[in-house]
Amino acid sequence: MFRAAMNDLARKDFFVSLGIWLALEVVCFGILPLLRITAPWKELQPWFLLSLLAGIGGAILTAGSSQLTDFLRSQDFFAKKRKLSALLAGSISWLGLLGIAFPLFVISLQIFGKIFGVLKG
């Protein structure tokens, strides 16, 4: 069922996005807290749960933008309005990328918070 619902490019985008997000999760919520570069795991746990939703949703949106682009090209209305279809698919793709990069945002806040705390105190 999963294979029939997505075209090849969308499937590839989904798995690549999921792999990138998973690598970021391991580094940001696994390795960096163990090295004590960021806050301990217990403080990051709510962010981790939010990151699960954002990352999986981001991978789905990224794949969905590829699928949407393919669908819009087959429609007569959107085939004539290329700028509108590109804007729609691009917006969805950027939302997906924000979800995938959410662990970087959280860890950046943690690291810069530590740096500014050291500089201030």
N, C-alpha and C positions, 0 to 999 in steps of 0.2 A: 504494500500500500504506500509506504514512504517513497519507494522508487517511482511509482506511477504518478505521484503528486508533484514531483519536482523534475525540472529538466537537468541535463548533465552539468551545465554551468552553475546553476543554483545549488545542486548537491555538492559540487566541488567547493563553492564559496562557503557553504554551511560548514563543511568539515575543516576547511582551512581556518575559518574564523573561530570555530570551536577549539581547534588545536592551539591557536595563538592565545586565546583567552585562557585556556587551561594552563599553558606555560606561564602566563602572567600570574595566575592564581597561585601556582606552586612557588614562584619566586617571591611574590608580594606577601602572601599570607602563610607561607611555610618557611622559606629559607631566611628571609630578612628578620622575622621575629626570633628565630632561633639564634641568629647572629647578634641579637639585641640592637639592631640598627633602628628598628621601629618599636612601637609599643608591644607589650606581651600579647600572646594569642587571646587571652580572655578579654582584653580591651578591644581587640579587633574582631571578635566574633560577630557582633551585630553588622559590622561593615561587610564581613565575609558573606553573611546570609543575603544581604542586599546585593552583593556582587554576584552571587549565584543567579539571582533573578535577572540582573542587568546583563550578564554575560551570555546566558542562554537566550534571552530575548534579543540581544544584539546579534547573535549568530543567526537567529531566525530572521530578523529584519534584513541583515546583509544578504542572506540567501533569497529572501523575499523580493528584494530590490532587483536582483538578477531575473527572477521569475517574472516580476512585474514588467520589466523592460521588454522581455520576450513577448509577453502578452500584449502590451501596448503597441508593439510594432505590428502585430497581426490585426489590430483594430483599425478601421478606416478613419475614424475621427482623430485618433491620436497619431496616426501615420502622417497626417497633414500638419499636425501641431507638434512638431518635434521638440520645441523649446519647453512646452508644457509637460510633455512626457519625461524629458530629461530632468526637469526641475522636480517632478514628483518622485521619480526613481532615485535621484541624487539625494533628496531630502531623507527618504527612508534609509538609504545607505549610510548617510552621516549619522542618523540616530542609532543605527546598528553599530557603527564604529565607536560611538560614545559608550555604548553598553559594553563592548568588548574591552575598551580601554579604561573602564571604571576602576579596576584594581590599581592602575597607575596613578589615577587621581587620588585615591585614598592613601596610598603609600607616599605620594609626593607631599600631601598634607602632613603626614606623620613625620617625614624626614625634615621638611622645612620648619615644622613646629619645634622639633628638637634643636635644629641649628639656631633658630631665633631665640629659643630658650637659653641656650649656651651663651650666645652673644649678649643677651639682655642681662643675664645674671652673672 
